[in-house]
């Protein structure tokens, strides 16, 4: 499944335009602890976190994470969005809680 397909299926808001939407997603990871993501997130994954500071982009690049989902419609500062575009990391947002979007993401990936 691509990031674009995931966005459509889960009705996610794209904060970074067309950045990385064609990338394939092979796994998912949920954590708010950056060191945990560095140690354990699989490559080509989608990451769900409430963290919204610029360091999430460095972690995403280090682990080759295709996209980050921010739950609960949390605000993402414009400097983080612009840096995400430059680093080619898709930033996505949803009104659902991290728990709910993770369950939907898991079910969707399990299906196809």
N, C-alpha and C positions, 0 to 999 in steps of 0.2 A: 504494500500500500504506500502511496506517496503522501507527502504532507498535504498537497492539494486535495486529494481524495479524503483524507482525514478531516480537513477543514470543512468540506462540504457535508460529510456524514455526521459530524458532531456540531455543526453550525457554530464554528469558532470564529472569533473576530481576529483578523490578521492585522497586526500593528506595523509590519515591516514590508508591506506591498508584496511584490512577486518574489521576494528573496527566498530562495531555497524550497519553493513549493513543489518542485519536481523531484526532490530527493526522496529516496525510498526509506521507509521506516521498517525496521526489522524487530524492534523491541521497545519497551517503555520502561521508565524508571521514575520513582517518586521519592523525593527527599528534599529537605530544606537545609541539610548539612552539606556544605560544599565538599569537605574532605571525604564524605561518604560517597558522593557522586563521582569524585575523582577516582576513588578506589574501586567502585563497583558498577557504575553505569556502563552498559554495553555500547559499543559503537553503533552508529546508525539507529539511534533510539530517539524517542521523544521523552522529554523530561517535564514532569509536573512539579512546580515549586511555588511557594508564596514569596520567595526571595525576588527582589526586583532591582538590586543594585548592579553596577557595572561588572562586578566580579563573576556573575553568572555566565557572562559571555566568554570569559577566559576559560572557565571550566567546560563550557559547551564545545569550544574549539579544541581543547586538550583531549576531550573524549570523543570528538567527532559526532556530537549530538546534532541532529538535523533541525530540531525545533524545541522550543520551550513553551509550555502552556502555563499561563498565570491564571489561577482560579479567582472566584468571587469578584470579578470585575475590578480587581485591585489596580490602582493607578500605577502606570509605568512612566517615569520621567522621560522627557523628550531626548535628553542626552543619551540615555540607555537605548532608546529606539534607534537613534541615528547611528550609534556604535554597532548595534546589532545588524543594521543594514550594511555597514562597512565590513563587518566580520562575516557576513553572509550566514547569520543565524536567524531563522524565522522565530519571531515572537508572536505568540497567539494568546488570546484571552477568552475567558468564558465567565458567565455568571454563576456557574455551578461551583459547589465546594470542591476541594481537592479530592475528597472521598468519592463524590458522585462522578466527577469527570474521569477519575481513574477507573471506576467500575465500567463506565460506558466505553472507555478506550480499550480496556481489556476484552470486553465482550465483542467489540468490533474487530479487534485484531484476531481473536480466536475464530471468528466466523470466516475470515478471509485472509 
